[in-house]
Amino acid sequence: MPTYAYACTACEHRFDAVQSFSDDALTICPECGGSLRKQYGSIGVTFNGAGFYRTDSRGNAPAAKTDQASSKSASSSSAAPAASKSSA
């Protein structure tokens, strides 16, 4: 279960609470009865490895484009008449 950080807006009391995702957020300070607000901080998560970057997730898409381009150039070159050699 995740741990959430709370701070009181009246007395500045700060504490952490372990809550489920489905639990409602705390609203009353246990010290003075004032209103609470959630504190958001940085998280310790890093993403490493293949698939994280945009270029890594594309698979063989660029290779498919080059295959189509080479087949188009091959078909256009085969459709052109061959140059004839004239003997003088």
Secondary structure, DSSP 4 states (H G I P E B T S, - for coil): --EEEEEETTT--EEEEE--TTSPPP-B-TTT--BEEEE---------STTSSGGGGGTTHHHHHHHHHHHHHHHHHHHSPPPPPPP-
